Amino acid sequence: MIQMYYNDHEPPHFHARYGRARAIVRIADGEIIAGELPPTAKRLVRQWALARTGELQDNWKRARAHQPLEKVAGPDADE
């Protein structure tokens, strides 16, 4: 599960959960800045974040402005 929160701290990031594992992932480069994920989940989330950087950055700006967020297809979405 990927989540982004209003009024969250810098740097721009999102929260990722996989089972009981949790991590905070920096949008700019997909790197985990807190917590941990299993290796496969970490790789998939990073690849997804890098592919969706623009959408994630836009949502971060919306969240900071207290505007509704746009839905972004998750790492497990069929494309």
C-alpha positions in Angstrom: 0.0 0.0 0.0 1.2 3.5 -0.9 0.0 6.5 1.0 0.8 10.2 1.2 -0.3 12.5 4.0 -1.3 16.2 4.2 1.0 18.3 6.4 3.8 15.7 6.3 7.4 16.7 6.8 10.1 17.3 4.1 11.6 15.9 2.0 8.8 15.0 -0.4 8.0 11.4 0.2 5.4 8.7 0.5 4.7 5.8 2.9 4.9 2.3 1.6 3.6 -0.8 3.4 4.1 -4.4 2.4 2.7 -6.9 5.0 4.1 -5.8 8.3 7.1 -3.9 6.7 6.8 -0.1 6.5 9.1 2.5 4.9 9.2 6.1 4.0 10.4 6.6 0.4 11.8 9.8 -1.0 10.0 10.8 -4.2 13.1 12.3 -5.9 15.1 9.1 -6.2 12.9 6.3 -4.8 15.3 5.6 -1.9 14.1 4.5 1.5 14.8 7.2 4.1 13.2 5.4 7.1 12.1 1.9 7.8 12.6 -1.1 5.5 10.9 -3.3 2.9 11.7 -6.8 1.8 14.2 -6.8 -1.2 11.7 -7.5 -3.9 9.1 -5.0 -2.6 11.9 -2.4 -2.2 12.9 -2.9 -5.9 9.4 -2.7 -7.2 8.5 0.4 -5.1 11.7 2.1 -6.2 11.1 1.3 -9.9 7.5 2.5 -9.6 8.5 5.7 -7.8 11.1 6.6 -10.5 8.5 5.9 -13.2 5.9 8.1 -11.5 8.1 10.8 -10.1 6.2 13.6 -11.8 2.8 12.4 -10.6 4.1 11.9 -7.1 5.7 15.4 -7.0 2.4 16.9 -8.2 0.5 15.1 -5.5 3.0 16.2 -2.9 2.4 19.8 -3.9 -1.4 19.2 -3.8 -1.1 17.8 -0.3 1.0 20.7 0.9 -1.7 23.1 -0.5 -4.5 21.0 1.2 -5.9 20.1 -2.2 -7.4 16.7 -3.2 -4.8 14.2 -4.4 -4.9 12.5 -7.7 -5.0 8.7 -7.8 -1.8 7.2 -9.1 -1.7 3.6 -10.3 0.2 1.6 -7.8 3.2 -0.7 -8.3 0.9 -3.7 -8.6 -1.4 -2.2 -11.2 -1.9 -3.8 -14.6 -0.8 -1.5 -17.3 
